[in-house]
Amino acid sequence: MLDLTKKRIVVTGGGGFLGSFVVDALKARGCESVFVPRKRDYDLTRMDGIEKMFADAQPEVLFHLAAVVGGIGANRLNPGSFFYENAIMGIQLIEAARLHQVEKTLVAGSICAYPKFTPVPFKEDDLWNGYPEETNAPYGIAKKALLVQGQAYRQQYGLNSIFVMPVNLYGPRDNFDLQSSHVIPALIRKALEAKEAGVEELVGWGDGSPTREFLYVEDAAEGLITAMERYDGEEPVNLGSGYEISIKDLMELIARLCGFEGRLVWDATQPNGQPRRGLDTTRADKYFGFRAQTSLEAGLQKTIDWYKENRPRTVGV
């Protein structure tokens, strides 16, 4: 087991949603040297920015969590930049980790890398059995390339790089911007605003039939750190809750928790995205003993409570 408490640790994306919880959890474990590179100081899409970060932080352990991400709408609008920025960041960071002889690197992948019609539950061995769902394929393929790079560098250079794929995350500090947010924060915001405005109906994208699996962000942070401590293999590992729910049922649950009592309607002109997502989480349990601890309803209630306390206030609300 890798003792992280005395290591110099870099967490790219440590100021973001998942990364901030990883940083909190590392500090709670007693880690004293945790460095978070900020985009304004270190442009990780450029090698000079990466080299500056390595010179300043001198990491022994690297969590690569930084990513350019968004929901279906953002993926449709930015396929080129999503591919380039995610690929170039990871490729150059892994190369720098090799050059600087980083003791261990964890790369956060994405279940967007799975083929569109992967049998449910998704097993890691199915990653290469088809093309990803079109709206998020550029992002997913960029991430999958980093898995190949890590495996190749392990084989040729002995780099200890592991690849962990969190399922859809949610929780406090999430992105609630309706132009770029994922489904849970978007539905929470819409439901609360509809209730407060006295609107009679709440509109969801697609037809509500797709299924998704969600992992509470604090559970995800714990899973990533546990993987860093305990897992040293080349195989990719799913990180999930093992609980699959339809978007229709999710919307009904969020509406109930937010107190919205109007009609729920569906805009079938908008895309559904991937038909089903649910993970086989056997490897995470087998390889490093991870199982999610937070139920979906409990996690949603915590997320709603946080958003109510922290959302921007507007005149008259």
Secondary structure, 3 states (H helix, E strand, C coil): CCCCCCCEEEEECCCCHHHHHHHHHHHHCCCCEEECCCCCCCCCCCHHHHHHHHHHHCCCEEEECCCCCCCHHHHHHCHHHHHHHHHHHHHHHHHHHHHCCCCEEEEECCHHHCECCCCCCECHHHCCCCCECHHHHHHHHHHHHHHHHHHHHHHHHCCCEEEEEECEEECCCCCCCCCCCCHHHHHHHHHHHHHHHCCCEEEEECCCCCEEEEEEHHHHHHHHHHHHHHCCCCCCEEECCCCEEEHHHHHHHHHHHHCCCCEEEEECCCCCCCCCCCECCHHHHHHHCCCCCCCHHHHHHHHHHHHHHHCCCCCCC
